[in-house]
Amino acid sequence: MAYENPQSSLNIPLPVVEIEQEQIMSAPLNNPPAVTDLTIWEDDPASGVFTTAPKPDLTLPPLKFLIPGAEPPLSNDVNSAAFRYWTAAEALKRGTNFWAPIVPQPQLWQRGGDTLEVHLDRWEDLEADYNRDALNFYHGPSPSGTVYSCASPDVVCHELGHAILDAIKPGLWTAHLQEVASFHETFADMSAILCALQLPSFRQAILVETNGNLNSDSRLSRIGQQLGAAVHVLYPKDADPNCLRNASSFFSYCDPSSLPSSALTTSLSSNPHSFSRVFTGALFEALADMLTVCAANPSAATPNELRAVSEDMRDILASGVTNAREIPGYFAEVATTISLASAQKNPAYPGIFLGAFVGHAILSMETAATIQSSLNILQDEFVEMAHDRQLAEALTVLPSSRYGLAEDLNIAMTTSPLGFIARSARTDGKSMEHTSLPVAAEAFVDELFMIGQVDYNGFGLKGFKSYGRRRSKTHELVLRDGGLTLQRRLFH
């Protein structure tokens, strides 16, 4: 991401500060350091804070990357393609080093290879995406100049999160459920947050900025600040004024099919980026409470303690998502498996997670009480179900006339064995009955067409064009087994 700065070509050395036995250099935007190693943005160009890190080798395992083209020289010119290249490369390597322990052996990307392509500037669009073949970044306009999505470690690690989740739970890619798609965005936002916490300088800065209370508005909670500000100017419903999304949020769960397909960022919509803030807010709250519980001095947590807590959250998320079934009411389902997994890390964690999930209405009080009293029994049950490969295929047929198609649309669904069913809360706190799988899938598909996220690929009626402004569609229509069906193309 470019940041307009007339002094960006200056080479002014800064003092070296020792933090956790690692050499870190930080500076405000108007005082960039000399090129002594690899100079990068600490979290996002909008924060204006530099740090240094070892030069990454993207060809080394675990989980390699290929950025087409020649490798540029190191540069501290923040407006240069070289600076953006190395900022993205460092974020990718730092991110895979962090996530690699939870990727099953052999450590491969979803397509089966150990190398994923990365395209740093595809074309003009205020966007970034993961499409199973590559991580793709773009450029677009802002009031202060051109914005490059690859220049933000936050955005890079968000898209990396989609790829990591796809590697450990590929079934989420094909699930036609709004809450599954929203959780994919939550995991990606948590990837941006947790990967940022692997930088010692950033951990130290966040503890100072928040006074140890992580669940507050800060550089940690504000994801993709520069890109979000640019998006907000053109599309106010798609981003906050100062970031793409703020993890320090207090939205409560409701059935996403009851929500509008778009809304200002001060309200919830059923759009996955918007609705994900319910679950992200709960996890962010839990992260803050985990640090308080684990710190030797809760009022003065250390950077090392924050790093340890970030690794606990990584392992808990991976275990939870592995054991959760793709069913309607997925938020309650994965909240249950996450809470159960947390008990394997620390006996104080389940209460923290259950409290956060109840507070955001993701779990009803009745469900949380049942989980709390049956941790070991339910953990064994969900692990057993996760290893049960006897999944049934179901099909629902949606009428062609609804979407302007030449023939009816077949939506494939996978049903899982039913055991304990978690419930979210109604507005009165009591347990909610979730909708059936066909109804939930139909609501998801309807919204995709309504907001223009489907590429018709020529299967629409003559002269019919899809709605929506996005050039990169998340889904497309394809012919499979003699019928028209819908398949996912990418996650933004």
C-alpha positions in Angstrom: 0.0 0.0 0.0 1.5 3.3 -0.9 1.6 6.1 1.6 2.3 9.6 0.4 5.3 10.9 2.3 7.7 13.5 0.8 10.5 12.3 3.2 10.2 8.6 2.2 13.6 8.6 0.5 15.6 9.7 3.5 17.9 7.3 5.1 18.0 8.3 8.8 19.5 5.7 11.2 17.5 5.0 14.4 18.7 3.6 17.7 18.4 -0.1 18.3 16.1 -1.1 21.1 16.4 -4.6 22.6 13.1 -6.3 23.3 13.0 -10.0 24.2 16.5 -10.5 23.0 15.5 -9.5 19.5 16.8 -6.5 17.6 13.8 -4.4 16.7 13.7 -0.9 15.3 10.6 1.3 15.2 10.1 4.8 14.0 7.2 7.1 13.1 6.4 7.5 9.5 8.3 10.8 9.0 11.6 9.2 10.2 12.2 6.0 8.3 15.2 4.0 9.3 18.3 3.2 7.2 18.2 -0.1 5.3 20.2 -2.3 7.6 18.1 -5.5 7.2 14.5 -5.8 6.0 12.4 -2.7 6.8 8.6 -3.3 6.9 5.4 -1.8 8.2 4.7 -3.1 11.6 1.0 -3.7 11.1 -0.4 -1.3 8.4 0.8 1.7 6.5 -1.8 3.9 8.2 -0.2 3.3 11.6 3.1 4.7 10.2 5.3 2.5 12.3 8.3 0.6 10.9 10.1 -2.4 12.3 12.9 -4.6 11.0 13.0 -8.4 10.6 15.1 -11.0 9.0 14.9 -11.3 5.2 12.4 -14.1 4.5 13.0 -17.0 2.1 9.6 -17.9 0.7 11.0 -21.1 -0.9 11.7 -22.7 2.4 9.1 -24.9 4.3 6.8 -24.9 6.0 4.2 -23.9 3.4 6.1 -22.1 0.6 5.1 -19.2 -1.6 5.9 -18.2 -5.1 5.7 -14.5 -6.1 6.1 -14.4 -9.9 8.8 -12.2 -11.3 12.3 -11.2 -10.1 13.0 -10.7 -6.5 13.6 -6.9 -5.9 16.4 -5.4 -3.8 15.6 -4.3 -0.3 14.2 -0.7 -0.1 12.9 1.7 2.5 11.1 3.8 -0.1 7.5 3.2 1.1 6.1 4.2 -2.3 8.1 1.5 -4.1 7.0 -1.9 -5.3 10.1 -3.3 -3.7 9.0 -2.1 -0.2 5.6 -3.6 -0.7 7.1 -6.9 -1.9 9.2 -7.3 1.2 6.5 -6.2 3.6 4.2 -8.8 2.1 6.9 -11.5 2.0 7.8 -11.0 5.7 4.1 -11.1 6.7 3.6 -14.3 4.7 6.6 -16.1 6.2 5.8 -14.9 9.7 2.2 -16.0 9.3 3.1 -19.5 8.0 5.7 -20.0 10.8 2.9 -19.2 13.3 0.2 -21.3 11.7 2.3 -24.3 10.6 2.0 -26.3 13.8 -1.7 -26.8 13.4 -1.6 -27.8 9.6 -1.8 -31.6 9.3 1.2 -33.5 8.1 2.3 -33.4 5.3 1.9 -29.7 5.4 0.3 -28.9 2.1 -2.0 -26.2 0.8 -5.5 -27.2 -0.1 -4.7 -28.0 -3.7 -2.2 -30.6 -2.5 1.1 -28.7 -3.2 3.5 -27.1 -0.8 3.7 -23.9 -2.7 1.0 -21.2 -3.1 1.3 -18.4 -5.7 1.0 -14.8 -4.5 0.1 -12.0 -6.9 0.8 -8.6 -5.4 -1.0 -6.3 -7.9 -3.5 -8.0 -10.1 -5.5 -4.9 -11.3 -7.3 -1.9 -10.0 -9.7 -2.8 -7.2 -9.9 -2.0 -3.5 -9.8 -5.7 -2.7 -7.8 -8.8 -1.8 -8.8 -12.5 -2.1 -7.8 -16.2 -1.8 -9.0 -18.5 -4.6 -7.3 -21.8 -3.7 -4.7 -21.3 -6.5 -3.3 -18.0 -5.2 -3.4 -15.1 -2.8 -4.4 -12.0 -4.9 -3.9 -8.4 -4.1 -4.9 -5.2 -5.9 -4.6 -1.4 -5.9 -7.2 1.3 -5.9 -7.8 5.0 -5.2 -7.9 6.9 -1.9 -7.9 10.6 -1.0 -4.2 10.4 -0.2 -3.2 8.5 -3.3 -3.1 4.9 -4.6 -3.6 2.2 -2.0 -2.1 -1.3 -2.4 -3.7 -4.0 -0.4 -0.5 -6.1 -0.4 1.3 -3.3 1.6 -0.7 -4.0 4.7 0.5 -7.0 6.8 -3.0 -7.0 8.3 -4.6 -7.6 4.9 -1.9 -10.1 3.8 -2.4 -12.2 7.0 -6.2 -12.0 6.7 -6.0 -13.6 3.2 -3.4 -16.1 4.6 -5.9 -17.0 7.2 -8.4 -18.1 4.5 -5.8 -20.3 3.0 -4.8 -21.8 6.3 -8.4 -22.6 7.3 -8.9 -24.1 3.8 -5.9 -26.4 4.4 -7.2 -27.7 7.8 -10.9 -27.8 7.1 -11.6 -27.8 3.3 -15.2 -28.8 3.7 -16.0 -25.2 4.8 -15.3 -24.1 1.2 -18.3 -25.9 -0.2 -20.8 -25.3 2.6 -23.7 -23.1 1.4 -24.4 -21.6 4.8 -24.1 -18.0 5.9 -22.6 -18.7 9.3 -19.9 -20.9 7.8 -18.9 -18.2 5.3 -18.9 -15.6 8.2 -16.8 -17.8 10.4 -14.2 -18.1 7.5 -14.0 -14.3 7.7 -13.7 -14.4 11.5 -10.8 -16.9 11.3 -9.1 -14.7 8.7 -9.5 -11.6 10.9 -8.1 -13.6 13.9 -5.2 -14.5 11.6 -4.4 -10.9 11.1 -4.6 -10.2 14.8 -2.6 -13.3 16.0 0.1 -13.0 13.3 0.7 -9.3 14.3 1.3 -10.4 17.8 4.2 -12.5 16.7 6.2 -9.3 16.3 7.9 -8.5 19.7 7.8 -4.7 19.0 4.1 -4.9 18.3 3.3 -6.9 21.4 5.1 -4.3 23.5 3.4 -1.4 21.8 -0.1 -2.9 22.2 0.4 -3.6 25.9 1.3 0.1 26.3 -1.4 1.4 24.1 -4.2 -0.6 25.8 -2.7 -0.4 29.3 -3.0 -4.2 29.3 -6.7 -4.3 28.4 -6.6 -5.9 25.0 -10.4 -5.7 24.5 -10.3 -2.1 23.5 -10.0 0.0 20.3 -6.4 -0.1 19.3 -4.0 -0.9 16.5 -4.6 -4.5 17.3 -8.4 -4.4 17.0 -8.4 -2.2 13.9 -7.8 -4.5 10.9 -6.6 -3.1 7.6 -6.7 0.6 8.5 -5.5 2.2 5.3 -7.4 -0.1 2.9 -10.5 0.3 5.1 -10.3 4.1 5.0 -10.1 4.0 1.2 -13.0 1.6 0.9 -15.1 3.7 3.3 -14.8 6.8 1.1 -16.3 5.0 -1.9 -18.5 2.4 -0.2 -19.4 3.5 3.4 -21.3 0.3 4.0 -18.3 -1.9 3.4 -15.8 -0.6 5.9 -15.4 1.6 9.0 -13.9 5.1 8.5 -10.6 4.0 9.9 -10.3 0.3 9.2 -11.9 -2.6 7.4 -13.3 -4.0 10.6 -12.8 -3.5 14.4 -12.5 -6.7 16.4 -13.4 -4.8 19.6 -17.1 -5.0 18.8 -20.1 -5.9 20.9 -22.7 -7.1 18.3 -25.0 -9.9 19.4 -26.1 -13.0 17.5 -29.3 -13.2 15.6 -30.5 -15.4 12.8 -28.5 -14.0 9.8 -31.4 -14.7 7.5 -33.4 -12.1 9.4 -30.9 -9.4 8.6 -30.7 -7.1 5.5 -28.0 -8.1 3.0 -26.2 -4.8 3.6 -26.1 -2.1 6.3 -23.9 0.7 7.6 -21.0 -0.6 9.7 -22.8 0.6 12.9 -25.3 -2.2 12.3 -25.2 -5.9 11.4 -26.1 -7.3 8.0 -26.0 -10.9 6.7 -23.0 -10.2 4.6 -20.2 -12.5 5.9 -17.8 -9.6 6.5 -20.4 -7.8 8.6 -21.9 -10.8 10.4 -18.4 -12.2 11.2 -18.0 -9.3 13.7 -20.3 -11.2 16.1 -17.9 -14.1 16.5 -14.7 -12.1 16.1 -15.8 -9.8 18.9 -16.4 -12.8 21.2 -13.0 -14.3 20.4 -11.2 -10.9 20.9 -12.9 -10.6 24.3 -11.8 -14.1 25.2 -8.2 -13.3 24.1 -8.1 -10.4 26.5 -9.4 -12.5 29.4 -7.0 -15.3 28.6 -4.1 -12.9 29.0 -5.5 -11.7 32.4 -5.8 -15.3 33.6 -2.3 -16.4 32.4 -0.3 -13.3 33.4 1.7 -13.6 36.6 0.7 -10.1 37.3 -2.8 -9.5 35.7 -2.3 -5.7 35.8 1.1 -5.9 34.1 1.1 -8.7 31.5 4.4 -9.2 29.6 5.0 -9.5 25.9 6.1 -13.1 26.4 2.8 -13.9 28.2 0.9 -12.3 25.3 2.8 -14.4 22.8 2.0 -17.6 24.8 -1.7 -16.7 24.9 -1.8 -16.0 21.1 -0.4 -19.6 20.6 -3.1 -21.0 22.9 -5.8 -19.2 20.9 -4.3 -20.6 17.6 -4.4 -24.2 18.9 -7.9 -23.8 20.4 -9.3 -22.4 17.1 -7.7 -25.2 15.1 -9.0 -27.9 17.3 -12.5 -26.3 17.5 -12.9 -25.9 13.8 -11.7 -29.4 13.1 -14.3 -31.0 15.3 -17.3 -28.7 14.3 -19.9 -30.0 11.8 -21.1 -27.8 8.9 -24.7 -27.5 10.1 -27.3 -24.7 10.4 -26.5 -22.7 13.5 -22.7 -23.2 12.8 -21.8 -20.3 15.1 -23.2 -22.2 18.1 -21.6 -25.4 16.9 -18.1 -24.1 16.5 -18.4 -22.0 19.7 -19.1 -25.3 21.5 -16.1 -27.2 20.0 -13.9 -24.2 20.7 -15.0 -24.1 24.3 -14.4 -27.8 24.7 -11.0 -27.5 23.1 -10.0 -24.7 25.4 -10.3 -27.0 28.4 -7.3 -29.0 27.0 -5.1 -26.0 27.3 -6.2 -24.4 30.6 -9.0 -25.3 33.1 -9.8 -21.6 33.4 -10.4 -21.2 29.6 -13.8 -22.8 29.2 -15.4 -20.3 31.5 -13.8 -17.5 29.6 -15.0 -18.7 26.2 -18.4 -19.6 27.4 -18.8 -16.2 29.0 -17.8 -14.4 25.8 -20.1 -16.6 23.7 -23.1 -16.1 26.0 -22.4 -12.4 26.2 -22.6 -12.2 22.4 -25.7 -14.5 22.3 -23.8 -17.1 20.2 -24.6 -19.6 22.9 -27.7 -19.6 25.1 -27.2 -19.8 28.8 -28.8 -23.2 28.9 -26.4 -24.5 26.2 -23.4 -23.0 28.0 -24.4 -24.6 31.3 -24.7 -28.0 29.7 -21.3 -27.6 28.1 -19.7 -26.5 31.4 -21.1 -29.5 33.2 -20.2 -32.1 30.5 -16.8 -31.0 29.2 -15.1 -34.3 28.9 -18.1 -36.3 27.7 -18.9 -33.7 25.0 -15.3 -33.4 23.9 -15.1 -37.2 23.3 -18.5 -37.0 21.4 -17.4 -34.3 19.1 -14.0 -35.8 18.4 -15.8 -39.1 17.5 -18.2 -37.4 15.2 -15.4 -35.4 13.5 -13.8 -38.8 12.6 -17.0 -40.3 11.3 -16.7 -40.2 7.5 -20.3 -41.4 7.0 -21.6 -38.1 5.6 -24.8 -38.1 3.6 -25.3 -36.0 0.5 -28.5 -34.1 0.0 -29.8 -31.9 -2.8 -32.2 -29.0 -2.9 -33.5 -27.5 -6.2 -34.1 -23.8 -6.5 -36.3 -22.4 -9.4 -34.6 -20.9 -12.4 -37.1 -18.0 -12.5 -35.9 -16.6 -9.2 -32.4 -15.9 -10.6 -32.9 -15.3 -14.3 -31.5 -18.7 -15.3 -32.2 -21.0 -18.2 -32.7 -24.0 -15.9 -33.2 -24.8 -12.3 -30.3 -24.6 -9.8 -29.1 -27.7 -7.9 -27.6 -27.0 -4.5 -25.6 -29.9 -3.0 -25.5 -30.2 0.8 -23.7 -32.4 3.2 -25.5 -33.7 6.3 -23.6 -34.8 9.4 -24.5 -37.2 12.1 -26.4 -35.5 14.9 -25.3 -35.6 18.5 -25.3 -32.7 20.9 -27.0 -29.7 19.2 -25.8 -26.3 20.6 -28.3 -23.4 20.5 -27.8 -19.7 20.2 -29.8 -17.3 22.3 -33.0 -15.4 21.4 -33.3 -11.8 22.5 -34.8 -13.0 25.8 -31.7 -15.3 26.4 -33.6 -18.6 25.9 -32.4 -21.2 23.4 -33.2 -20.6 19.7 -34.3 -23.3 17.3 -32.1 -23.1 14.2 -33.5 -23.4 10.7 -33.4 -26.6 8.6 -30.5 -27.2 6.3 -32.5 -26.6 3.0 -33.9 -23.3 4.3 -30.5 -22.1 5.5 -28.9 -23.0 2.2 -31.6 -21.3 0.2 -31.2 -18.1 2.3 -27.4 -18.1 1.6 -27.9 -18.7 -2.1 -30.6 -16.0 -2.4 -28.2 -13.4 -0.8 -25.3 -14.3 -3.1 -27.5 -13.5 -6.2 -29.0 -10.5 -4.6 -25.7 -8.8 -3.8 -24.1 -9.8 -7.1 -21.5 -12.3 -6.0 -22.4 -14.9 -8.6 -20.7 -15.1 -12.0 -23.4 -16.5 -14.4 -20.8 -17.8 -16.9 -23.4 -17.5 -19.7 -26.1 -19.5 -18.0 -28.4 -16.6 -17.5 -31.4 -15.8 -19.7 -30.5 -13.9 -22.9 -29.5 -10.3 -22.0 -29.6 -11.0 -18.3 -26.7 -9.5 -16.3 -25.8 -10.2 -12.7 -26.2 -7.5 -10.1 -23.5 -6.0 -7.9 -20.4 -3.9 -8.4 -17.6 -6.4 -7.6 -15.4 -7.6 -10.4 -14.2 -10.6 -8.4 -17.2 -12.8 -7.7 -17.1 -15.2 -4.8 -19.2 -17.9 -6.7 -19.9 -19.1 -10.2 -22.4 -21.2 -12.0 -21.1 -24.5 -13.6 -22.5 -27.6 -15.2 -21.9 -30.7 -13.1 -23.4 -34.2 -13.6 -25.7 -32.8 -16.2 -27.2 -30.1 -13.9 -26.5 -26.4 -13.2 -24.9 -25.9 -9.8 -23.1 -23.2 -7.7 -19.5 -23.4 -6.6 -17.3 -21.1 -4.6 -14.5 -19.3 -6.5 -12.9 -17.3 -3.7 -13.0 -15.6 -0.3 -12.3 -11.9 -0.1 
